[in-house]
Amino acid sequence: MTLNIKVLGPGCTNCVNLEKNARAAVAQLGIDATVEKLTNRADFARYGLLYTPGLVVNEKLVSAGRVPDVAEVTTLLASVLSTS
């Protein structure tokens, strides 16, 4: 299964760090995933994001307004994989 991961944010330092953590988690898990960055505020609203950065996995907002570390992102991704 391929995970679809989106990092939502305007391009701030926190958004960049969240993208790095997401890519590191994907690498640690050795999974097939696409990671994309969305900077359009209309996309934020579509996912119900009030505070950036946001992390969306398979079209579900799983983190908002903070930067989870690599270990937490790894746990989030593993959880999504186990319920799929």
mmCIF file of the N, C-alpha and C atoms, coordinates in Angstrom:
data_MODEL
# 
_entry.id   MODEL 
# 
loop_
_atom_site.group_PDB 
_atom_site.id 
_atom_site.type_symbol 
_atom_site.label_atom_id 
_atom_site.label_alt_id 
_atom_site.label_comp_id 
_atom_site.label_asym_id 
_atom_site.label_entity_id 
_atom_site.label_seq_id 
_atom_site.pdbx_PDB_ins_code 
_atom_site.Cartn_x 
_atom_site.Cartn_y 
_atom_site.Cartn_z 
_atom_site.occupancy 
_atom_site.B_iso_or_equiv 
_atom_site.pdbx_formal_charge 
_atom_site.auth_seq_id 
_atom_site.auth_comp_id 
_atom_site.auth_asym_id 
_atom_site.auth_atom_id 
_atom_site.pdbx_PDB_model_num 
ATOM 1   N N  . MET A 1 1  ? 0.829   -1.176 0.000  1.00 0.00 ? 1  MET A N  1 
ATOM 2   C CA . MET A 1 1  ? 0.000   0.000  0.000  1.00 0.00 ? 1  MET A CA 1 
ATOM 3   C C  . MET A 1 1  ? 0.877   1.244  0.000  1.00 0.00 ? 1  MET A C  1 
ATOM 4   N N  . THR A 1 2  ? 0.533   2.198  -0.828 1.00 0.00 ? 2  THR A N  1 
ATOM 5   C CA . THR A 1 2  ? 1.244   3.471  -0.887 1.00 0.00 ? 2  THR A CA 1 
ATOM 6   C C  . THR A 1 2  ? 0.509   4.505  -0.051 1.00 0.00 ? 2  THR A C  1 
ATOM 7   N N  . LEU A 1 3  ? 1.237   5.143  0.856  1.00 0.00 ? 3  LEU A N  1 
ATOM 8   C CA . LEU A 1 3  ? 0.641   6.206  1.651  1.00 0.00 ? 3  LEU A CA 1 
ATOM 9   C C  . LEU A 1 3  ? 0.761   7.524  0.895  1.00 0.00 ? 3  LEU A C  1 
ATOM 10  N N  . ASN A 1 4  ? -0.261  8.343  1.022  1.00 0.00 ? 4  ASN A N  1 
ATOM 11  C CA . ASN A 1 4  ? -0.262  9.673  0.442  1.00 0.00 ? 4  ASN A CA 1 
ATOM 12  C C  . ASN A 1 4  ? -0.148  10.655 1.600  1.00 0.00 ? 4  ASN A C  1 
ATOM 13  N N  . ILE A 1 5  ? 1.005   11.309 1.708  1.00 0.00 ? 5  ILE A N  1 
ATOM 14  C CA . ILE A 1 5  ? 1.292   12.208 2.812  1.00 0.00 ? 5  ILE A CA 1 
ATOM 15  C C  . ILE A 1 5  ? 1.373   13.631 2.287  1.00 0.00 ? 5  ILE A C  1 
ATOM 16  N N  . LYS A 1 6  ? 0.683   14.535 2.977  1.00 0.00 ? 6  LYS A N  1 
ATOM 17  C CA . LYS A 1 6  ? 0.716   15.946 2.588  1.00 0.00 ? 6  LYS A CA 1 
ATOM 18  C C  . LYS A 1 6  ? 1.107   16.782 3.796  1.00 0.00 ? 6  LYS A C  1 
ATOM 19  N N  . VAL A 1 7  ? 2.023   17.719 3.560  1.00 0.00 ? 7  VAL A N  1 
ATOM 20  C CA . VAL A 1 7  ? 2.407   18.681 4.580  1.00 0.00 ? 7  VAL A CA 1 
ATOM 21  C C  . VAL A 1 7  ? 1.754   19.994 4.187  1.00 0.00 ? 7  VAL A C  1 
ATOM 22  N N  . LEU A 1 8  ? 0.925   20.531 5.091  1.00 0.00 ? 8  LEU A N  1 
ATOM 23  C CA . LEU A 1 8  ? 0.211   21.763 4.817  1.00 0.00 ? 8  LEU A CA 1 
ATOM 24  C C  . LEU A 1 8  ? 0.874   22.910 5.566  1.00 0.00 ? 8  LEU A C  1 
ATOM 25  N N  . GLY A 1 9  ? 1.202   23.964 4.844  1.00 0.00 ? 9  GLY A N  1 
ATOM 26  C CA . GLY A 1 9  ? 1.797   25.134 5.483  1.00 0.00 ? 9  GLY A CA 1 
ATOM 27  C C  . GLY A 1 9  ? 2.301   26.120 4.457  1.00 0.00 ? 9  GLY A C  1 
ATOM 28  N N  . PRO A 1 10 ? 2.483   27.374 4.901  1.00 0.00 ? 10 PRO A N  1 
ATOM 29  C CA . PRO A 1 10 ? 2.882   28.429 3.972  1.00 0.00 ? 10 PRO A CA 1 
ATOM 30  C C  . PRO A 1 10 ? 4.357   28.414 3.584  1.00 0.00 ? 10 PRO A C  1 
ATOM 31  N N  . GLY A 1 11 ? 5.151   27.559 4.206  1.00 0.00 ? 11 GLY A N  1 
ATOM 32  C CA . GLY A 1 11 ? 6.573   27.501 3.878  1.00 0.00 ? 11 GLY A CA 1 
ATOM 33  C C  . GLY A 1 11 ? 7.461   27.972 5.016  1.00 0.00 ? 11 GLY A C  1 
ATOM 34  N N  . CYS A 1 12 ? 6.897   28.077 6.210  1.00 0.00 ? 12 CYS A N  1 
ATOM 35  C CA . CYS A 1 12 ? 7.649   28.528 7.381  1.00 0.00 ? 12 CYS A CA 1 
ATOM 36  C C  . CYS A 1 12 ? 8.641   27.442 7.820  1.00 0.00 ? 12 CYS A C  1 
ATOM 37  N N  . THR A 1 13 ? 9.474   27.783 8.769  1.00 0.00 ? 13 THR A N  1 
ATOM 38  C CA . THR A 1 13 ? 10.466  26.843 9.284  1.00 0.00 ? 13 THR A CA 1 
ATOM 39  C C  . THR A 1 13 ? 9.810   25.593 9.844  1.00 0.00 ? 13 THR A C  1 
ATOM 40  N N  . ASN A 1 14 ? 8.704   25.753 10.574 1.00 0.00 ? 14 ASN A N  1 
ATOM 41  C CA . ASN A 1 14 ? 8.011   24.590 11.130 1.00 0.00 ? 14 ASN A CA 1 
ATOM 42  C C  . ASN A 1 14 ? 7.499   23.665 10.038 1.00 0.00 ? 14 ASN A C  1 
ATOM 43  N N  . CYS A 1 15 ? 7.024   24.242 8.948  1.00 0.00 ? 15 CYS A N  1 
ATOM 44  C CA . CYS A 1 15 ? 6.519   23.439 7.829  1.00 0.00 ? 15 CYS A CA 1 
ATOM 45  C C  . CYS A 1 15 ? 7.660   22.645 7.183  1.00 0.00 ? 15 CYS A C  1 
ATOM 46  N N  . VAL A 1 16 ? 8.784   23.295 7.023  1.00 0.00 ? 16 VAL A N  1 
ATOM 47  C CA . VAL A 1 16 ? 9.961   22.635 6.447  1.00 0.00 ? 16 VAL A CA 1 
ATOM 48  C C  . VAL A 1 16 ? 10.408  21.494 7.357  1.00 0.00 ? 16 VAL A C  1 
ATOM 49  N N  . ASN A 1 17 ? 10.417  21.743 8.669  1.00 0.00 ? 17 ASN A N  1 
ATOM 50  C CA . ASN A 1 17 ? 10.827  20.707 9.615  1.00 0.00 ? 17 ASN A CA 1 
ATOM 51  C C  . ASN A 1 17 ? 9.852   19.532 9.627  1.00 0.00 ? 17 ASN A C  1 
ATOM 52  N N  . LEU A 1 18 ? 8.565   19.816 9.516  1.00 0.00 ? 18 LEU A N  1 
ATOM 53  C CA . LEU A 1 18 ? 7.579   18.735 9.466  1.00 0.00 ? 18 LEU A CA 1 
ATOM 54  C C  . LEU A 1 18 ? 7.770   17.886 8.217  1.00 0.00 ? 18 LEU A C  1 
ATOM 55  N N  . GLU A 1 19 ? 8.049   18.524 7.092  1.00 0.00 ? 19 GLU A N  1 
ATOM 56  C CA . GLU A 1 19 ? 8.293   17.757 5.863  1.00 0.00 ? 19 GLU A CA 1 
ATOM 57  C C  . GLU A 1 19 ? 9.521   16.867 6.025  1.00 0.00 ? 19 GLU A C  1 
ATOM 58  N N  . LYS A 1 20 ? 10.586  17.406 6.620  1.00 0.00 ? 20 LYS A N  1 
ATOM 59  C CA . LYS A 1 20 ? 11.800  16.607 6.856  1.00 0.00 ? 20 LYS A CA 1 
ATOM 60  C C  . LYS A 1 20 ? 11.495  15.418 7.754  1.00 0.00 ? 20 LYS A C  1 
ATOM 61  N N  . ASN A 1 21 ? 10.734  15.649 8.820  1.00 0.00 ? 21 ASN A N  1 
ATOM 62  C CA . ASN A 1 21 ? 10.390  14.566 9.741  1.00 0.00 ? 21 ASN A CA 1 
ATOM 63  C C  . ASN A 1 21 ? 9.531   13.502 9.057  1.00 0.00 ? 21 ASN A C  1 
ATOM 64  N N  . ALA A 1 22 ? 8.619   13.937 8.211  1.00 0.00 ? 22 ALA A N  1 
ATOM 65  C CA . ALA A 1 22 ? 7.768   12.981 7.487  1.00 0.00 ? 22 ALA A CA 1 
ATOM 66  C C  . ALA A 1 22 ? 8.615   12.132 6.545  1.00 0.00 ? 22 ALA A C  1 
ATOM 67  N N  . ARG A 1 23 ? 9.519   12.765 5.827  1.00 0.00 ? 23 ARG A N  1 
ATOM 68  C CA . ARG A 1 23 ? 10.386  12.005 4.904  1.00 0.00 ? 23 ARG A CA 1 
ATOM 69  C C  . ARG A 1 23 ? 11.298  11.053 5.676  1.00 0.00 ? 23 ARG A C  1 
ATOM 70  N N  . ALA A 1 24 ? 11.811  11.483 6.822  1.00 0.00 ? 24 ALA A N  1 
ATOM 71  C CA . ALA A 1 24 ? 12.665  10.618 7.642  1.00 0.00 ? 24 ALA A CA 1 
ATOM 72  C C  . ALA A 1 24 ? 11.871  9.428  8.167  1.00 0.00 ? 24 ALA A C  1 
ATOM 73  N N  . ALA A 1 25 ? 10.621  9.645  8.569  1.00 0.00 ? 25 ALA A N  1 
ATOM 74  C CA . ALA A 1 25 ? 9.779   8.553  9.064  1.00 0.00 ? 25 ALA A CA 1 
ATOM 75  C C  . ALA A 1 25 ? 9.497   7.540  7.960  1.00 0.00 ? 25 ALA A C  1 
ATOM 76  N N  . VAL A 1 26 ? 9.230   8.036  6.759  1.00 0.00 ? 26 VAL A N  1 
ATOM 77  C CA . VAL A 1 26 ? 9.000   7.149  5.614  1.00 0.00 ? 26 VAL A CA 1 
ATOM 78  C C  . VAL A 1 26 ? 10.244  6.295  5.368  1.00 0.00 ? 26 VAL A C  1 
ATOM 79  N N  . ALA A 1 27 ? 11.414  6.933  5.432  1.00 0.00 ? 27 ALA A N  1 
ATOM 80  C CA . ALA A 1 27 ? 12.671  6.207  5.209  1.00 0.00 ? 27 ALA A CA 1 
ATOM 81  C C  . ALA A 1 27 ? 12.899  5.162  6.306  1.00 0.00 ? 27 ALA A C  1 
ATOM 82  N N  . GLN A 1 28 ? 12.624  5.522  7.554  1.00 0.00 ? 28 GLN A N  1 
ATOM 83  C CA . GLN A 1 28 ? 12.822  4.575  8.662  1.00 0.00 ? 28 GLN A CA 1 
ATOM 84  C C  . GLN A 1 28 ? 11.910  3.359  8.532  1.00 0.00 ? 28 GLN A C  1 
ATOM 85  N N  . LEU A 1 29 ? 10.680  3.601  8.107  1.00 0.00 ? 29 LEU A N  1 
ATOM 86  C CA . LEU A 1 29 ? 9.732   2.494  7.957  1.00 0.00 ? 29 LEU A CA 1 
ATOM 87  C C  . LEU A 1 29 ? 9.976   1.691  6.684  1.00 0.00 ? 29 LEU A C  1 
ATOM 88  N N  . GLY A 1 30 ? 10.680  2.299  5.732  1.00 0.00 ? 30 GLY A N  1 
ATOM 89  C CA . GLY A 1 30 ? 10.936  1.624  4.464  1.00 0.00 ? 30 GLY A CA 1 
ATOM 90  C C  . GLY A 1 30 ? 9.666   1.369  3.680  1.00 0.00 ? 30 GLY A C  1 
ATOM 91  N N  . ILE A 1 31 ? 8.738   2.319  3.725  1.00 0.00 ? 31 ILE A N  1 
ATOM 92  C CA . ILE A 1 31 ? 7.447   2.149  3.064  1.00 0.00 ? 31 ILE A CA 1 
ATOM 93  C C  . ILE A 1 31 ? 7.381   2.935  1.767  1.00 0.00 ? 31 ILE A C  1 
ATOM 94  N N  . ASP A 1 32 ? 6.417   2.576  0.955  1.00 0.00 ? 32 ASP A N  1 
ATOM 95  C CA . ASP A 1 32 ? 6.163   3.288  -0.289 1.00 0.00 ? 32 ASP A CA 1 
ATOM 96  C C  . ASP A 1 32 ? 5.202   4.428  0.028  1.00 0.00 ? 32 ASP A C  1 
ATOM 97  N N  . ALA A 1 33 ? 5.649   5.661  -0.165 1.00 0.00 ? 33 ALA A N  1 
ATOM 98  C CA . ALA A 1 33 ? 4.806   6.820  0.154  1.00 0.00 ? 33 ALA A CA 1 
ATOM 99  C C  . ALA A 1 33 ? 5.184   7.990  -0.737 1.00 0.00 ? 33 ALA A C  1 
ATOM 100 N N  . THR A 1 34 ? 4.187   8.813  -1.001 1.00 0.00 ? 34 THR A N  1 
ATOM 101 C CA . THR A 1 34 ? 4.446   10.082 -1.678 1.00 0.00 ? 34 THR A CA 1 
ATOM 102 C C  . THR A 1 34 ? 4.276   11.177 -0.634 1.00 0.00 ? 34 THR A C  1 
ATOM 103 N N  . VAL A 1 35 ? 5.206   12.124 -0.647 1.00 0.00 ? 35 VAL A N  1 
ATOM 104 C CA . VAL A 1 35 ? 5.142   13.254 0.272  1.00 0.00 ? 35 VAL A CA 1 
ATOM 105 C C  . VAL A 1 35 ? 5.067   14.504 -0.570 1.00 0.00 ? 35 VAL A C  1 
ATOM 106 N N  . GLU A 1 36 ? 4.008   15.282 -0.365 1.00 0.00 ? 36 GLU A N  1 
ATOM 107 C CA . GLU A 1 36 ? 3.891   16.532 -1.105 1.00 0.00 ? 36 GLU A CA 1 
ATOM 108 C C  . GLU A 1 36 ? 3.629   17.679 -0.155 1.00 0.00 ? 36 GLU A C  1 
ATOM 109 N N  . LYS A 1 37 ? 3.998   18.863 -0.583 1.00 0.00 ? 37 LYS A N  1 
ATOM 110 C CA . LYS A 1 37 ? 3.844   20.087 0.200  1.00 0.00 ? 37 LYS A CA 1 
ATOM 111 C C  . LYS A 1 37 ? 2.752   20.921 -0.426 1.00 0.00 ? 37 LYS A C  1 
ATOM 112 N N  . LEU A 1 38 ? 1.752   21.310 0.377  1.00 0.00 ? 38 LEU A N  1 
ATOM 113 C CA . LEU A 1 38 ? 0.672   22.163 -0.093 1.00 0.00 ? 38 LEU A CA 1 
ATOM 114 C C  . LEU A 1 38 ? 0.750   23.503 0.628  1.00 0.00 ? 38 LEU A C  1 
ATOM 115 N N  . THR A 1 39 ? 0.803   24.582 -0.142 1.00 0.00 ? 39 THR A N  1 
ATOM 116 C CA . THR A 1 39 ? 0.938   25.914 0.450  1.00 0.00 ? 39 THR A CA 1 
ATOM 117 C C  . THR A 1 39 ? -0.287  26.793 0.229  1.00 0.00 ? 39 THR A C  1 
ATOM 118 N N  . ASN A 1 40 ? -1.271  26.286 -0.490 1.00 0.00 ? 40 ASN A N  1 
ATOM 119 C CA . ASN A 1 40 ? -2.474  27.056 -0.790 1.00 0.00 ? 40 ASN A CA 1 
ATOM 120 C C  . ASN A 1 40 ? -3.425  27.029 0.403  1.00 0.00 ? 40 ASN A C  1 
ATOM 121 N N  . ARG A 1 41 ? -3.815  28.202 0.885  1.00 0.00 ? 41 ARG A N  1 
ATOM 122 C CA . ARG A 1 41 ? -4.693  28.272 2.063  1.00 0.00 ? 41 ARG A CA 1 
ATOM 123 C C  . ARG A 1 41 ? -6.047  27.604 1.833  1.00 0.00 ? 41 ARG A C  1 
ATOM 124 N N  . ALA A 1 42 ? -6.495  27.534 0.605  1.00 0.00 ? 42 ALA A N  1 
ATOM 125 C CA . ALA A 1 42 ? -7.750  26.834 0.310  1.00 0.00 ? 42 ALA A CA 1 
ATOM 126 C C  . ALA A 1 42 ? -7.621  25.351 0.646  1.00 0.00 ? 42 ALA A C  1 
ATOM 127 N N  . ASP A 1 43 ? -6.438  24.792 0.437  1.00 0.00 ? 43 ASP A N  1 
ATOM 128 C CA . ASP A 1 43 ? -6.197  23.393 0.803  1.00 0.00 ? 43 ASP A CA 1 
ATOM 129 C C  . ASP A 1 43 ? -6.261  23.217 2.317  1.00 0.00 ? 43 ASP A C  1 
ATOM 130 N N  . PHE A 1 44 ? -5.760  24.197 3.063  1.00 0.00 ? 44 PHE A N  1 
ATOM 131 C CA . PHE A 1 44 ? -5.788  24.110 4.521  1.00 0.00 ? 44 PHE A CA 1 
ATOM 132 C C  . PHE A 1 44 ? -7.238  23.967 4.992  1.00 0.00 ? 44 PHE A C  1 
ATOM 133 N N  . ALA A 1 45 ? -8.103  24.808 4.444  1.00 0.00 ? 45 ALA A N  1 
ATOM 134 C CA . ALA A 1 45 ? -9.520  24.806 4.828  1.00 0.00 ? 45 ALA A CA 1 
ATOM 135 C C  . ALA A 1 45 ? -10.195 23.489 4.444  1.00 0.00 ? 45 ALA A C  1 
ATOM 136 N N  . ARG A 1 46 ? -9.812  22.948 3.310  1.00 0.00 ? 46 ARG A N  1 
ATOM 137 C CA . ARG A 1 46 ? -10.409 21.694 2.850  1.00 0.00 ? 46 ARG A CA 1 
ATOM 138 C C  . ARG A 1 46 ? -10.175 20.558 3.847  1.00 0.00 ? 46 ARG A C  1 
ATOM 139 N N  . TYR A 1 47 ? -9.035  20.597 4.519  1.00 0.00 ? 47 TYR A N  1 
ATOM 140 C CA . TYR A 1 47 ? -8.718  19.560 5.508  1.00 0.00 ? 47 TYR A CA 1 
ATOM 141 C C  . TYR A 1 47 ? -9.094  19.967 6.931  1.00 0.00 ? 47 TYR A C  1 
ATOM 142 N N  . GLY A 1 48 ? -9.657  21.159 7.100  1.00 0.00 ? 48 GLY A N  1 
ATOM 143 C CA . GLY A 1 48 ? -10.057 21.619 8.430  1.00 0.00 ? 48 GLY A CA 1 
ATOM 144 C C  . GLY A 1 48 ? -8.901  22.097 9.281  1.00 0.00 ? 48 GLY A C  1 
ATOM 145 N N  . LEU A 1 49 ? -7.800  22.484 8.652  1.00 0.00 ? 49 LEU A N  1 
ATOM 146 C CA . LEU A 1 49 ? -6.612  22.928 9.372  1.00 0.00 ? 49 LEU A CA 1 
ATOM 147 C C  . LEU A 1 49 ? -6.780  24.382 9.801  1.00 0.00 ? 49 LEU A C  1 
ATOM 148 N N  . LEU A 1 50 ? -6.685  24.631 11.113 1.00 0.00 ? 50 LEU A N  1 
ATOM 149 C CA . LEU A 1 50 ? -6.793  25.989 11.630 1.00 0.00 ? 50 LEU A CA 1 
ATOM 150 C C  . LEU A 1 50 ? -5.432  26.615 11.885 1.00 0.00 ? 50 LEU A C  1 
ATOM 151 N N  . TYR A 1 51 ? -4.462  25.796 12.326 1.00 0.00 ? 51 TYR A N  1 
ATOM 152 C CA . TYR A 1 51 ? -3.119  26.279 12.632 1.00 0.00 ? 51 TYR A CA 1 
ATOM 153 C C  . TYR A 1 51 ? -2.096  25.412 11.916 1.00 0.00 ? 51 TYR A C  1 
ATOM 154 N N  . THR A 1 52 ? -1.176  26.049 11.217 1.00 0.00 ? 52 THR A N  1 
ATOM 155 C CA . THR A 1 52 ? -0.139  25.311 10.502 1.00 0.00 ? 52 THR A CA 1 
ATOM 156 C C  . THR A 1 52 ? 1.020   25.037 11.453 1.00 0.00 ? 52 THR A C  1 
ATOM 157 N N  . PRO A 1 53 ? 1.830   24.054 11.136 1.00 0.00 ? 53 PRO A N  1 
ATOM 158 C CA . PRO A 1 53 ? 1.721   23.159 9.991  1.00 0.00 ? 53 PRO A CA 1 
ATOM 159 C C  . PRO A 1 53 ? 0.731   22.029 10.249 1.00 0.00 ? 53 PRO A C  1 
ATOM 160 N N  . GLY A 1 54 ? 0.348   21.386 9.168  1.00 0.00 ? 54 GLY A N  1 
ATOM 161 C CA . GLY A 1 54 ? -0.555  20.249 9.267  1.00 0.00 ? 54 GLY A CA 1 
ATOM 162 C C  . GLY A 1 54 ? 0.009   19.053 8.532  1.00 0.00 ? 54 GLY A C  1 
ATOM 163 N N  . LEU A 1 55 ? -0.319  17.886 9.020  1.00 0.00 ? 55 LEU A N  1 
ATOM 164 C CA . LEU A 1 55 ? 0.111   16.637 8.391  1.00 0.00 ? 55 LEU A CA 1 
ATOM 165 C C  . LEU A 1 55 ? -1.132  15.831 8.047  1.00 0.00 ? 55 LEU A C  1 
ATOM 166 N N  . VAL A 1 56 ? -1.258  15.496 6.771  1.00 0.00 ? 56 VAL A N  1 
ATOM 167 C CA . VAL A 1 56 ? -2.387  14.723 6.273  1.00 0.00 ? 56 VAL A CA 1 
ATOM 168 C C  . VAL A 1 56 ? -1.854  13.395 5.752  1.00 0.00 ? 56 VAL A C  1 
ATOM 169 N N  . VAL A 1 57 ? -2.483  12.307 6.180  1.00 0.00 ? 57 VAL A N  1 
ATOM 170 C CA . VAL A 1 57 ? -2.104  10.981 5.710  1.00 0.00 ? 57 VAL A CA 1 
ATOM 171 C C  . VAL A 1 57 ? -3.346  10.329 5.129  1.00 0.00 ? 57 VAL A C  1 
ATOM 172 N N  . ASN A 1 58 ? -3.252  9.969  3.848  1.00 0.00 ? 58 ASN A N  1 
ATOM 173 C CA . ASN A 1 58 ? -4.379  9.352  3.133  1.00 0.00 ? 58 ASN A CA 1 
ATOM 174 C C  . ASN A 1 58 ? -5.661  10.166 3.308  1.00 0.00 ? 58 ASN A C  1 
ATOM 175 N N  . GLU A 1 59 ? -5.524  11.475 3.109  1.00 0.00 ? 59 GLU A N  1 
ATOM 176 C CA . GLU A 1 59 ? -6.642  12.428 3.117  1.00 0.00 ? 59 GLU A CA 1 
ATOM 177 C C  . GLU A 1 59 ? -7.250  12.679 4.492  1.00 0.00 ? 59 GLU A C  1 
ATOM 178 N N  . LYS A 1 60 ? -6.550  12.285 5.562  1.00 0.00 ? 60 LYS A N  1 
ATOM 179 C CA . LYS A 1 60 ? -7.038  12.548 6.917  1.00 0.00 ? 60 LYS A CA 1 
ATOM 180 C C  . LYS A 1 60 ? -6.006  13.386 7.672  1.00 0.00 ? 60 LYS A C  1 
ATOM 181 N N  . LEU A 1 61 ? -6.454  14.496 8.258  1.00 0.00 ? 61 LEU A N  1 
ATOM 182 C CA . LEU A 1 61 ? -5.583  15.351 9.058  1.00 0.00 ? 61 LEU A CA 1 
ATOM 183 C C  . LEU A 1 61 ? -5.227  14.615 10.348 1.00 0.00 ? 61 LEU A C  1 
ATOM 184 N N  . VAL A 1 62 ? -3.926  14.363 10.550 1.00 0.00 ? 62 VAL A N  1 
ATOM 185 C CA . VAL A 1 62 ? -3.489  13.606 11.725 1.00 0.00 ? 62 VAL A CA 1 
ATOM 186 C C  . VAL A 1 62 ? -2.694  14.440 12.717 1.00 0.00 ? 62 VAL A C  1 
ATOM 187 N N  . SER A 1 63 ? -2.257  15.626 12.309 1.00 0.00 ? 63 SER A N  1 
ATOM 188 C CA . SER A 1 63 ? -1.521  16.515 13.200 1.00 0.00 ? 63 SER A CA 1 
ATOM 189 C C  . SER A 1 63 ? -1.719  17.943 12.721 1.00 0.00 ? 63 SER A C  1 
ATOM 190 N N  . ALA A 1 64 ? -1.890  18.864 13.687 1.00 0.00 ? 64 ALA A N  1 
ATOM 191 C CA . ALA A 1 64 ? -2.116  20.258 13.325 1.00 0.00 ? 64 ALA A CA 1 
ATOM 192 C C  . ALA A 1 64 ? -1.511  21.195 14.361 1.00 0.00 ? 64 ALA A C  1 
ATOM 193 N N  . GLY A 1 65 ? -0.914  22.274 13.870 1.00 0.00 ? 65 GLY A N  1 
ATOM 194 C CA . GLY A 1 65 ? -0.428  23.325 14.737 1.00 0.00 ? 65 GLY A CA 1 
ATOM 195 C C  . GLY A 1 65 ? 0.850   23.051 15.492 1.00 0.00 ? 65 GLY A C  1 
ATOM 196 N N  . ARG A 1 66 ? 1.547   21.994 15.139 1.00 0.00 ? 66 ARG A N  1 
ATOM 197 C CA . ARG A 1 66 ? 2.803   21.655 15.811 1.00 0.00 ? 66 ARG A CA 1 
ATOM 198 C C  . ARG A 1 66 ? 3.654   20.774 14.905 1.00 0.00 ? 66 ARG A C  1 
ATOM 199 N N  . VAL A 1 67 ? 4.886   20.545 15.340 1.00 0.00 ? 67 VAL A N  1 
ATOM 200 C CA . VAL A 1 67 ? 5.796   19.714 14.559 1.00 0.00 ? 67 VAL A CA 1 
ATOM 201 C C  . VAL A 1 67 ? 6.106   18.445 15.354 1.00 0.00 ? 67 VAL A C  1 
ATOM 202 N N  . PRO A 1 68 ? 5.414   17.352 15.038 1.00 0.00 ? 68 PRO A N  1 
ATOM 203 C CA . PRO A 1 68 ? 5.752   16.094 15.711 1.00 0.00 ? 68 PRO A CA 1 
ATOM 204 C C  . PRO A 1 68 ? 7.143   15.632 15.286 1.00 0.00 ? 68 PRO A C  1 
ATOM 205 N N  . ASP A 1 69 ? 7.871   15.036 16.238 1.00 0.00 ? 69 ASP A N  1 
ATOM 206 C CA . ASP A 1 69 ? 9.214   14.563 15.899 1.00 0.00 ? 69 ASP A CA 1 
ATOM 207 C C  . ASP A 1 69 ? 9.126   13.309 15.027 1.00 0.00 ? 69 ASP A C  1 
ATOM 208 N N  . VAL A 1 70 ? 10.274  12.860 14.568 1.00 0.00 ? 70 VAL A N  1 
ATOM 209 C CA . VAL A 1 70 ? 10.317  11.722 13.644 1.00 0.00 ? 70 VAL A CA 1 
ATOM 210 C C  . VAL A 1 70 ? 9.674   10.488 14.266 1.00 0.00 ? 70 VAL A C  1 
ATOM 211 N N  . ALA A 1 71 ? 9.929   10.248 15.542 1.00 0.00 ? 71 ALA A N  1 
ATOM 212 C CA . ALA A 1 71 ? 9.362   9.071  16.205 1.00 0.00 ? 71 ALA A CA 1 
ATOM 213 C C  . ALA A 1 71 ? 7.834   9.127  16.208 1.00 0.00 ? 71 ALA A C  1 
ATOM 214 N N  . GLU A 1 72 ? 7.272   10.300 16.478 1.00 0.00 ? 72 GLU A N  1 
ATOM 215 C CA . GLU A 1 72 ? 5.810   10.416 16.502 1.00 0.00 ? 72 GLU A CA 1 
ATOM 216 C C  . GLU A 1 72 ? 5.210   10.254 15.109 1.00 0.00 ? 72 GLU A C  1 
ATOM 217 N N  . VAL A 1 73 ? 5.873   10.830 14.101 1.00 0.00 ? 73 VAL A N  1 
ATOM 218 C CA . VAL A 1 73 ? 5.381   10.674 12.728 1.00 0.00 ? 73 VAL A CA 1 
ATOM 219 C C  . VAL A 1 73 ? 5.453   9.204  12.331 1.00 0.00 ? 73 VAL A C  1 
ATOM 220 N N  . THR A 1 74 ? 6.523   8.531  12.723 1.00 0.00 ? 74 THR A N  1 
ATOM 221 C CA . THR A 1 74 ? 6.656   7.104  12.434 1.00 0.00 ? 74 THR A CA 1 
ATOM 222 C C  . THR A 1 74 ? 5.494   6.332  13.052 1.00 0.00 ? 74 THR A C  1 
ATOM 223 N N  . THR A 1 75 ? 5.144   6.643  14.291 1.00 0.00 ? 75 THR A N  1 
ATOM 224 C CA . THR A 1 75 ? 4.026   5.999  14.973 1.00 0.00 ? 75 THR A CA 1 
ATOM 225 C C  . THR A 1 75 ? 2.714   6.280  14.258 1.00 0.00 ? 75 THR A C  1 
ATOM 226 N N  . LEU A 1 76 ? 2.511   7.528  13.837 1.00 0.00 ? 76 LEU A N  1 
ATOM 227 C CA . LEU A 1 76 ? 1.285   7.900  13.109 1.00 0.00 ? 76 LEU A CA 1 
ATOM 228 C C  . LEU A 1 76 ? 1.165   7.102  11.806 1.00 0.00 ? 76 LEU A C  1 
ATOM 229 N N  . LEU A 1 77 ? 2.267   7.027  11.075 1.00 0.00 ? 77 LEU A N  1 
ATOM 230 C CA . LEU A 1 77 ? 2.244   6.309  9.793  1.00 0.00 ? 77 LEU A CA 1 
ATOM 231 C C  . LEU A 1 77 ? 2.021   4.815  10.003 1.00 0.00 ? 77 LEU A C  1 
ATOM 232 N N  . ALA A 1 78 ? 2.678   4.250  11.003 1.00 0.00 ? 78 ALA A N  1 
ATOM 233 C CA . ALA A 1 78 ? 2.510   2.823  11.301 1.00 0.00 ? 78 ALA A CA 1 
ATOM 234 C C  . ALA A 1 78 ? 1.067   2.527  11.698 1.00 0.00 ? 78 ALA A C  1 
ATOM 235 N N  . SER A 1 79 ? 0.450   3.454  12.431 1.00 0.00 ? 79 SER A N  1 
ATOM 236 C CA . SER A 1 79 ? -0.943  3.290  12.831 1.00 0.00 ? 79 SER A CA 1 
ATOM 237 C C  . SER A 1 79 ? -1.863  3.278  11.625 1.00 0.00 ? 79 SER A C  1 
ATOM 238 N N  . VAL A 1 80 ? -1.620  4.166  10.688 1.00 0.00 ? 80 VAL A N  1 
ATOM 239 C CA . VAL A 1 80 ? -2.431  4.198  9.463  1.00 0.00 ? 80 VAL A CA 1 
ATOM 240 C C  . VAL A 1 80 ? -2.243  2.909  8.675  1.00 0.00 ? 80 VAL A C  1 
ATOM 241 N N  . LEU A 1 81 ? -1.026  2.431  8.596  1.00 0.00 ? 81 LEU A N  1 
ATOM 242 C CA . LEU A 1 81 ? -0.759  1.188  7.859  1.00 0.00 ? 81 LEU A CA 1 
ATOM 243 C C  . LEU A 1 81 ? -1.446  -0.006 8.512  1.00 0.00 ? 81 LEU A C  1 
ATOM 244 N N  . SER A 1 82 ? -1.496  -0.030 9.830  1.00 0.00 ? 82 SER A N  1 
ATOM 245 C CA . SER A 1 82 ? -2.071  -1.178 10.521 1.00 0.00 ? 82 SER A CA 1 
ATOM 246 C C  . SER A 1 82 ? -3.596  -1.210 10.429 1.00 0.00 ? 82 SER A C  1 
ATOM 247 N N  . THR A 1 83 ? -4.226  -0.054 10.185 1.00 0.00 ? 83 THR A N  1 
ATOM 248 C CA . THR A 1 83 ? -5.687  -0.018 10.077 1.00 0.00 ? 83 THR A CA 1 
ATOM 249 C C  . THR A 1 83 ? -6.161  -0.111 8.643  1.00 0.00 ? 83 THR A C  1 
ATOM 250 N N  . SER A 1 84 ? -5.234  -0.170 7.714  1.00 0.00 ? 84 SER A N  1 
ATOM 251 C CA . SER A 1 84 ? -5.618  -0.218 6.291  1.00 0.00 ? 84 SER A CA 1 
ATOM 252 C C  . SER A 1 84 ? -5.765  -1.637 5.815  1.00 0.00 ? 84 SER A C  1 
# 
